[in-house]
């Protein structure tokens, strides 16, 4: 589980990391941020103890159904 915060209006929400890579990640959540939005995120990898933090930009976004969206962020 990843905790994200929208930089424009400090909305905190949770998302599942679907795919993490060196340049960014794809996320699945109930909230769909707009492309170009800036997000700060915090994440503790499975089995890890160190909190990772990053600032990212939403580079793609799509609604999956009424309750789920996916979006990609680039660090």
Gaussian input, Z-matrix of N, CA and C with variables (Angstrom, degrees):
# hf/3-21g

backbone

0 1
 N
 C     1     B1
 C     2     B2     1     A1
 N     3     B3     2     A2     1     D1
 C     4     B4     3     A3     2     D2
 C     5     B5     4     A4     3     D3
 N     6     B6     5     A5     4     D4
 C     7     B7     6     A6     5     D5
 C     8     B8     7     A7     6     D6
 N     9     B9     8     A8     7     D7
 C    10    B10     9     A9     8     D8
 C    11    B11    10    A10     9     D9
 N    12    B12    11    A11    10    D10
 C    13    B13    12    A12    11    D11
 C    14    B14    13    A13    12    D12
 N    15    B15    14    A14    13    D13
 C    16    B16    15    A15    14    D14
 C    17    B17    16    A16    15    D15
 N    18    B18    17    A17    16    D16
 C    19    B19    18    A18    17    D17
 C    20    B20    19    A19    18    D18
 N    21    B21    20    A20    19    D19
 C    22    B22    21    A21    20    D20
 C    23    B23    22    A22    21    D21
 N    24    B24    23    A23    22    D22
 C    25    B25    24    A24    23    D23
 C    26    B26    25    A25    24    D24
 N    27    B27    26    A26    25    D25
 C    28    B28    27    A27    26    D26
 C    29    B29    28    A28    27    D27
 N    30    B30    29    A29    28    D28
 C    31    B31    30    A30    29    D29
 C    32    B32    31    A31    30    D30
 N    33    B33    32    A32    31    D31
 C    34    B34    33    A33    32    D32
 C    35    B35    34    A34    33    D33
 N    36    B36    35    A35    34    D34
 C    37    B37    36    A36    35    D35
 C    38    B38    37    A37    36    D36
 N    39    B39    38    A38    37    D37
 C    40    B40    39    A39    38    D38
 C    41    B41    40    A40    39    D39
 N    42    B42    41    A41    40    D40
 C    43    B43    42    A42    41    D41
 C    44    B44    43    A43    42    D42
 N    45    B45    44    A44    43    D43
 C    46    B46    45    A45    44    D44
 C    47    B47    46    A46    45    D45
 N    48    B48    47    A47    46    D46
 C    49    B49    48    A48    47    D47
 C    50    B50    49    A49    48    D48
 N    51    B51    50    A50    49    D49
 C    52    B52    51    A51    50    D50
 C    53    B53    52    A52    51    D51
 N    54    B54    53    A53    52    D52
 C    55    B55    54    A54    53    D53
 C    56    B56    55    A55    54    D54
 N    57    B57    56    A56    55    D55
 C    58    B58    57    A57    56    D56
 C    59    B59    58    A58    57    D57
 N    60    B60    59    A59    58    D58
 C    61    B61    60    A60    59    D59
 C    62    B62    61    A61    60    D60
 N    63    B63    62    A62    61    D61
 C    64    B64    63    A63    62    D62
 C    65    B65    64    A64    63    D63
 N    66    B66    65    A65    64    D64
 C    67    B67    66    A66    65    D65
 C    68    B68    67    A67    66    D66
 N    69    B69    68    A68    67    D67
 C    70    B70    69    A69    68    D68
 C    71    B71    70    A70    69    D69
 N    72    B72    71    A71    70    D70
 C    73    B73    72    A72    71    D71
 C    74    B74    73    A73    72    D72
 N    75    B75    74    A74    73    D73
 C    76    B76    75    A75    74    D74
 C    77    B77    76    A76    75    D75
 N    78    B78    77    A77    76    D76
 C    79    B79    78    A78    77    D77
 C    80    B80    79    A79    78    D78
 N    81    B81    80    A80    79    D79
 C    82    B82    81    A81    80    D80
 C    83    B83    82    A82    81    D81
 N    84    B84    83    A83    82    D82
 C    85    B85    84    A84    83    D83
 C    86    B86    85    A85    84    D84
 N    87    B87    86    A86    85    D85
 C    88    B88    87    A87    86    D86
 C    89    B89    88    A88    87    D87
 N    90    B90    89    A89    88    D88
 C    91    B91    90    A90    89    D89
 C    92    B92    91    A91    90    D90
 N    93    B93    92    A92    91    D91
 C    94    B94    93    A93    92    D92
 C    95    B95    94    A94    93    D93
 N    96    B96    95    A95    94    D94
 C    97    B97    96    A96    95    D95
 C    98    B98    97    A97    96    D96
 N    99    B99    98    A98    97    D97
 C   100   B100    99    A99    98    D98
 C   101   B101   100   A100    99    D99
 N   102   B102   101   A101   100   D100
 C   103   B103   102   A102   101   D101
 C   104   B104   103   A103   102   D102
 N   105   B105   104   A104   103   D103
 C   106   B106   105   A105   104   D104
 C   107   B107   106   A106   105   D105
 N   108   B108   107   A107   106   D106
 C   109   B109   108   A108   107   D107
 C   110   B110   109   A109   108   D108
 N   111   B111   110   A110   109   D109
 C   112   B112   111   A111   110   D110
 C   113   B113   112   A112   111   D111
 N   114   B114   113   A113   112   D112
 C   115   B115   114   A114   113   D113
 C   116   B116   115   A115   114   D114
 N   117   B117   116   A116   115   D115
 C   118   B118   117   A117   116   D116
 C   119   B119   118   A118   117   D117
 N   120   B120   119   A119   118   D118
 C   121   B121   120   A120   119   D119
 C   122   B122   121   A121   120   D120
 N   123   B123   122   A122   121   D121
 C   124   B124   123   A123   122   D122
 C   125   B125   124   A124   123   D123
 N   126   B126   125   A125   124   D124
 C   127   B127   126   A126   125   D125
 C   128   B128   127   A127   126   D126
 N   129   B129   128   A128   127   D127
 C   130   B130   129   A129   128   D128
 C   131   B131   130   A130   129   D129
 N   132   B132   131   A131   130   D130
 C   133   B133   132   A132   131   D131
 C   134   B134   133   A133   132   D132
 N   135   B135   134   A134   133   D133
 C   136   B136   135   A135   134   D134
 C   137   B137   136   A136   135   D135
 N   138   B138   137   A137   136   D136
 C   139   B139   138   A138   137   D137
 C   140   B140   139   A139   138   D138
 N   141   B141   140   A140   139   D139
 C   142   B142   141   A141   140   D140
 C   143   B143   142   A142   141   D141
 N   144   B144   143   A143   142   D142
 C   145   B145   144   A144   143   D143
 C   146   B146   145   A145   144   D144
 N   147   B147   146   A146   145   D145
 C   148   B148   147   A147   146   D146
 C   149   B149   148   A148   147   D147
 N   150   B150   149   A149   148   D148
 C   151   B151   150   A150   149   D149
 C   152   B152   151   A151   150   D150
 N   153   B153   152   A152   151   D151
 C   154   B154   153   A153   152   D152
 C   155   B155   154   A154   153   D153
 N   156   B156   155   A155   154   D154
 C   157   B157   156   A156   155   D155
 C   158   B158   157   A157   156   D156
 N   159   B159   158   A158   157   D157
 C   160   B160   159   A159   158   D158
 C   161   B161   160   A160   159   D159
 N   162   B162   161   A161   160   D160
 C   163   B163   162   A162   161   D161
 C   164   B164   163   A163   162   D162
 N   165   B165   164   A164   163   D163
 C   166   B166   165   A165   164   D164
 C   167   B167   166   A166   165   D165
 N   168   B168   167   A167   166   D166
 C   169   B169   168   A168   167   D167
 C   170   B170   169   A169   168   D168
 N   171   B171   170   A170   169   D169
 C   172   B172   171   A171   170   D170
 C   173   B173   172   A172   171   D171
 N   174   B174   173   A173   172   D172
 C   175   B175   174   A174   173   D173
 C   176   B176   175   A175   174   D174
 N   177   B177   176   A176   175   D175
 C   178   B178   177   A177   176   D176
 C   179   B179   178   A178   177   D177
 N   180   B180   179   A179   178   D178
 C   181   B181   180   A180   179   D179
 C   182   B182   181   A181   180   D180
 N   183   B183   182   A182   181   D181
 C   184   B184   183   A183   182   D182
 C   185   B185   184   A184   183   D183
 N   186   B186   185   A185   184   D184
 C   187   B187   186   A186   185   D185
 C   188   B188   187   A187   186   D186
 N   189   B189   188   A188   187   D187
 C   190   B190   189   A189   188   D188
 C   191   B191   190   A190   189   D189
 N   192   B192   191   A191   190   D190
 C   193   B193   192   A192   191   D191
 C   194   B194   193   A193   192   D192
 N   195   B195   194   A194   193   D193
 C   196   B196   195   A195   194   D194
 C   197   B197   196   A196   195   D195
 N   198   B198   197   A197   196   D196
 C   199   B199   198   A198   197   D197
 C   200   B200   199   A199   198   D198
 N   201   B201   200   A200   199   D199
 C   202   B202   201   A201   200   D200
 C   203   B203   202   A202   201   D201
 N   204   B204   203   A203   202   D202
 C   205   B205   204   A204   203   D203
 C   206   B206   205   A205   204   D204
 N   207   B207   206   A206   205   D205
 C   208   B208   207   A207   206   D206
 C   209   B209   208   A208   207   D207
 N   210   B210   209   A209   208   D208
 C   211   B211   210   A210   209   D209
 C   212   B212   211   A211   210   D210
 N   213   B213   212   A212   211   D211
 C   214   B214   213   A213   212   D212
 C   215   B215   214   A214   213   D213
 N   216   B216   215   A215   214   D214
 C   217   B217   216   A216   215   D215
 C   218   B218   217   A217   216   D216
 N   219   B219   218   A218   217   D217
 C   220   B220   219   A219   218   D218
 C   221   B221   220   A220   219   D219
 N   222   B222   221   A221   220   D220
 C   223   B223   222   A222   221   D221
 C   224   B224   223   A223   222   D222

   B1=1.4395
   B2=1.5270
   B3=1.3130
   B4=1.4558
   B5=1.5272
   B6=1.3161
   B7=1.4617
   B8=1.5252
   B9=1.3461
   B10=1.4617
   B11=1.5188
   B12=1.3299
   B13=1.4607
   B14=1.5164
   B15=1.3284
   B16=1.4594
   B17=1.5203
   B18=1.3265
   B19=1.4582
   B20=1.5290
   B21=1.3421
   B22=1.4616
   B23=1.5220
   B24=1.3232
   B25=1.4630
   B26=1.5206
   B27=1.2927
   B28=1.4681
   B29=1.5311
   B30=1.3179
   B31=1.4557
   B32=1.5176
   B33=1.3335
   B34=1.4616
   B35=1.5227
   B36=1.3207
   B37=1.4568
   B38=1.5183
   B39=1.3216
   B40=1.4619
   B41=1.5220
   B42=1.3183
   B43=1.4618
   B44=1.5214
   B45=1.3128
   B46=1.4559
   B47=1.5174
   B48=1.3088
   B49=1.4589
   B50=1.5202
   B51=1.3249
   B52=1.4581
   B53=1.5213
   B54=1.3100
   B55=1.4618
   B56=1.5212
   B57=1.3197
   B58=1.4672
   B59=1.5148
   B60=1.3214
   B61=1.4511
   B62=1.5097
   B63=1.3214
   B64=1.4655
   B65=1.5241
   B66=1.3298
   B67=1.4635
   B68=1.5027
   B69=1.3312
   B70=1.4518
   B71=1.5094
   B72=1.3327
   B73=1.4628
   B74=1.5138
   B75=1.3169
   B76=1.4648
   B77=1.5206
   B78=1.3260
   B79=1.4587
   B80=1.5235
   B81=1.3183
   B82=1.4645
   B83=1.5271
   B84=1.3567
   B85=1.4630
   B86=1.5201
   B87=1.3235
   B88=1.4584
   B89=1.5296
   B90=1.3345
   B91=1.4666
   B92=1.5286
   B93=1.3324
   B94=1.4610
   B95=1.5251
   B96=1.3448
   B97=1.4644
   B98=1.5312
   B99=1.3098
   B100=1.4613
   B101=1.5261
   B102=1.3220
   B103=1.4697
   B104=1.5245
   B105=1.3150
   B106=1.4607
   B107=1.5185
   B108=1.3330
   B109=1.4661
   B110=1.5192
   B111=1.3155
   B112=1.4626
   B113=1.5253
   B114=1.3333
   B115=1.4523
   B116=1.5257
   B117=1.3150
   B118=1.4627
   B119=1.5171
   B120=1.3292
   B121=1.4639
   B122=1.5062
   B123=1.3559
   B124=1.4586
   B125=1.5275
   B126=1.3405
   B127=1.4541
   B128=1.5254
   B129=1.3178
   B130=1.4582
   B131=1.5275
   B132=1.3323
   B133=1.4668
   B134=1.5264
   B135=1.3359
   B136=1.4627
   B137=1.5287
   B138=1.3103
   B139=1.4602
   B140=1.5161
   B141=1.3387
   B142=1.4557
   B143=1.5102
   B144=1.3033
   B145=1.4648
   B146=1.5252
   B147=1.3260
   B148=1.4600
   B149=1.5259
   B150=1.3333
   B151=1.4587
   B152=1.5229
   B153=1.3218
   B154=1.4512
   B155=1.5246
   B156=1.3281
   B157=1.4573
   B158=1.5184
   B159=1.3329
   B160=1.4606
   B161=1.5238
   B162=1.3129
   B163=1.4612
   B164=1.5131
   B165=1.3278
   B166=1.4552
   B167=1.5150
   B168=1.3280
   B169=1.4634
   B170=1.5240
   B171=1.3312
   B172=1.4621
   B173=1.5252
   B174=1.3382
   B175=1.4672
   B176=1.5237
   B177=1.3179
   B178=1.4616
   B179=1.5172
   B180=1.3408
   B181=1.4592
   B182=1.5196
   B183=1.3401
   B184=1.4645
   B185=1.5243
   B186=1.3114
   B187=1.4556
   B188=1.5151
   B189=1.3276
   B190=1.4582
   B191=1.5285
   B192=1.3343
   B193=1.4561
   B194=1.5263
   B195=1.3194
   B196=1.4662
   B197=1.5319
   B198=1.3304
   B199=1.4671
   B200=1.5224
   B201=1.3231
   B202=1.4612
   B203=1.5188
   B204=1.3157
   B205=1.4646
   B206=1.5212
   B207=1.3045
   B208=1.4631
   B209=1.5187
   B210=1.3188
   B211=1.4548
   B212=1.5135
   B213=1.3126
   B214=1.4506
   B215=1.5129
   B216=1.3331
   B217=1.4529
   B218=1.5202
   B219=1.3214
   B220=1.4588
   B221=1.5231
   B222=1.3171
   B223=1.4674
   B224=1.5062
   A1=108.72
   A2=115.44
   A3=122.38
   A4=107.90
   A5=117.16
   A6=121.71
   A7=107.58
   A8=115.49
   A9=120.67
   A10=110.30
   A11=115.85
   A12=121.55
   A13=108.30
   A14=115.36
   A15=121.87
   A16=107.83
   A17=118.67
   A18=122.23
   A19=113.77
   A20=118.51
   A21=120.62
   A22=113.22
   A23=118.09
   A24=118.88
   A25=113.01
   A26=117.55
   A27=124.57
   A28=113.24
   A29=116.15
   A30=122.38
   A31=108.00
   A32=118.03
   A33=121.78
   A34=108.62
   A35=116.50
   A36=121.00
   A37=108.69
   A38=115.41
   A39=121.00
   A40=109.85
   A41=115.26
   A42=121.54
   A43=108.75
   A44=115.51
   A45=121.62
   A46=107.99
   A47=117.35
   A48=121.57
   A49=107.62
   A50=116.41
   A51=121.43
   A52=109.92
   A53=116.21
   A54=121.26
   A55=108.04
   A56=117.62
   A57=122.76
   A58=109.12
   A59=115.75
   A60=121.01
   A61=110.18
   A62=118.09
   A63=120.67
   A64=113.84
   A65=118.16
   A66=119.91
   A67=115.24
   A68=117.71
   A69=119.58
   A70=112.12
   A71=115.27
   A72=120.04
   A73=110.16
   A74=115.57
   A75=120.39
   A76=106.51
   A77=114.74
   A78=121.93
   A79=109.97
   A80=115.93
   A81=122.56
   A82=106.85
   A83=116.60
   A84=121.33
   A85=110.37
   A86=115.85
   A87=121.17
   A88=110.49
   A89=117.41
   A90=122.86
   A91=109.74
   A92=117.03
   A93=121.90
   A94=109.53
   A95=118.31
   A96=120.24
   A97=110.48
   A98=116.32
   A99=121.38
   A100=110.43
   A101=115.74
   A102=121.12
   A103=107.80
   A104=116.27
   A105=122.04
   A106=113.69
   A107=117.63
   A108=120.89
   A109=109.93
   A110=115.56
   A111=121.21
   A112=108.31
   A113=115.29
   A114=122.19
   A115=109.90
   A116=116.16
   A117=122.37
   A118=105.64
   A119=116.50
   A120=118.21
   A121=111.97
   A122=113.10
   A123=122.88
   A124=108.01
   A125=115.50
   A126=119.44
   A127=109.71
   A128=116.55
   A129=122.11
   A130=106.36
   A131=118.07
   A132=120.37
   A133=111.90
   A134=117.82
   A135=120.61
   A136=110.61
   A137=116.44
   A138=121.78
   A139=113.72
   A140=117.04
   A141=120.39
   A142=111.54
   A143=116.01
   A144=120.50
   A145=111.36
   A146=116.87
   A147=121.01
   A148=110.61
   A149=116.60
   A150=122.85
   A151=109.06
   A152=116.72
   A153=122.23
   A154=108.17
   A155=117.63
   A156=122.31
   A157=109.24
   A158=115.99
   A159=120.19
   A160=109.82
   A161=115.39
   A162=123.07
   A163=106.45
   A164=116.34
   A165=120.62
   A166=111.20
   A167=114.16
   A168=122.15
   A169=108.14
   A170=116.36
   A171=121.54
   A172=107.82
   A173=117.30
   A174=121.32
   A175=112.92
   A176=118.12
   A177=121.61
   A178=107.93
   A179=116.51
   A180=121.47
   A181=109.30
   A182=115.68
   A183=119.68
   A184=109.52
   A185=114.67
   A186=121.77
   A187=108.09
   A188=116.70
   A189=121.60
   A190=110.41
   A191=116.21
   A192=123.74
   A193=106.76
   A194=118.02
   A195=121.01
   A196=113.33
   A197=117.80
   A198=121.32
   A199=115.04
   A200=118.28
   A201=120.02
   A202=111.02
   A203=115.61
   A204=121.55
   A205=108.89
   A206=116.04
   A207=122.32
   A208=108.06
   A209=116.12
   A210=120.35
   A211=109.49
   A212=115.56
   A213=121.89
   A214=110.18
   A215=115.75
   A216=121.18
   A217=109.81
   A218=114.69
   A219=122.07
   A220=108.09
   A221=115.96
   A222=120.83
   A223=110.79
   D1=136.03
   D2=-179.77
   D3=-116.12
   D4=136.61
   D5=174.97
   D6=-101.48
   D7=126.05
   D8=-178.83
   D9=-119.93
   D10=152.73
   D11=176.00
   D12=-132.86
   D13=128.26
   D14=178.41
   D15=-76.75
   D16=122.32
   D17=-174.23
   D18=-66.44
   D19=-26.98
   D20=-176.38
   D21=-74.63
   D22=-38.40
   D23=-176.89
   D24=-137.52
   D25=21.28
   D26=170.45
   D27=53.07
   D28=39.25
   D29=173.39
   D30=-82.45
   D31=121.14
   D32=176.05
   D33=-96.85
   D34=138.00
   D35=176.30
   D36=-151.76
   D37=163.34
   D38=-179.38
   D39=-108.14
   D40=151.35
   D41=178.16
   D42=-145.44
   D43=157.92
   D44=172.42
   D45=-95.51
   D46=130.86
   D47=174.84
   D48=-77.49
   D49=117.49
   D50=-179.32
   D51=-87.75
   D52=-38.97
   D53=-178.17
   D54=-151.52
   D55=122.68
   D56=177.47
   D57=-112.21
   D58=136.43
   D59=177.31
   D60=-140.62
   D61=177.32
   D62=-176.93
   D63=-64.19
   D64=-26.26
   D65=-177.27
   D66=-103.90
   D67=-5.13
   D68=-178.61
   D69=167.21
   D70=-159.44
   D71=-176.07
   D72=-158.45
   D73=158.10
   D74=167.96
   D75=-108.32
   D76=142.20
   D77=-174.52
   D78=-127.63
   D79=154.09
   D80=174.79
   D81=-126.26
   D82=128.15
   D83=-176.63
   D84=-155.19
   D85=170.35
   D86=174.92
   D87=-77.34
   D88=-28.18
   D89=-179.00
   D90=-92.00
   D91=137.98
   D92=178.90
   D93=-113.74
   D94=103.23
   D95=177.75
   D96=-75.03
   D97=156.00
   D98=178.74
   D99=-76.95
   D100=149.44
   D101=174.01
   D102=-60.25
   D103=135.44
   D104=-177.64
   D105=93.89
   D106=-11.70
   D107=177.68
   D108=-64.82
   D109=148.33
   D110=176.52
   D111=-104.16
   D112=128.91
   D113=-178.45
   D114=-125.09
   D115=142.68
   D116=169.40
   D117=-104.35
   D118=138.59
   D119=-179.29
   D120=-137.43
   D121=153.13
   D122=-178.90
   D123=-130.10
   D124=140.07
   D125=-172.06
   D126=-156.50
   D127=134.18
   D128=170.88
   D129=-110.73
   D130=114.45
   D131=-178.95
   D132=-60.06
   D133=149.94
   D134=177.10
   D135=-55.11
   D136=130.42
   D137=-179.40
   D138=79.55
   D139=-3.39
   D140=-179.48
   D141=-97.96
   D142=170.15
   D143=177.74
   D144=-125.94
   D145=-10.31
   D146=-177.50
   D147=-91.43
   D148=129.17
   D149=177.55
   D150=-78.21
   D151=123.12
   D152=176.50
   D153=-98.09
   D154=138.66
   D155=179.38
   D156=-131.92
   D157=145.09
   D158=179.69
   D159=-154.80
   D160=155.83
   D161=170.73
   D162=-108.07
   D163=134.79
   D164=-173.73
   D165=-141.32
   D166=165.91
   D167=175.87
   D168=-119.13
   D169=138.56
   D170=176.91
   D171=-75.28
   D172=122.16
   D173=-176.85
   D174=-107.77
   D175=-18.13
   D176=172.33
   D177=-155.09
   D178=155.13
   D179=-179.04
   D180=-156.54
   D181=142.37
   D182=176.20
   D183=-152.84
   D184=146.46
   D185=176.89
   D186=-86.56
   D187=129.97
   D188=179.49
   D189=-87.90
   D190=-46.33
   D191=176.51
   D192=-158.88
   D193=-167.55
   D194=-175.25
   D195=-63.18
   D196=-24.53
   D197=-174.93
   D198=-115.59
   D199=-2.57
   D200=-172.87
   D201=-137.78
   D202=139.82
   D203=174.33
   D204=-134.51
   D205=162.32
   D206=172.45
   D207=-127.79
   D208=145.80
   D209=176.98
   D210=-151.48
   D211=154.10
   D212=178.96
   D213=-110.99
   D214=138.43
   D215=177.51
   D216=-121.51
   D217=146.07
   D218=178.49
   D219=-120.33
   D220=131.33
   D221=179.88
   D222=-82.42

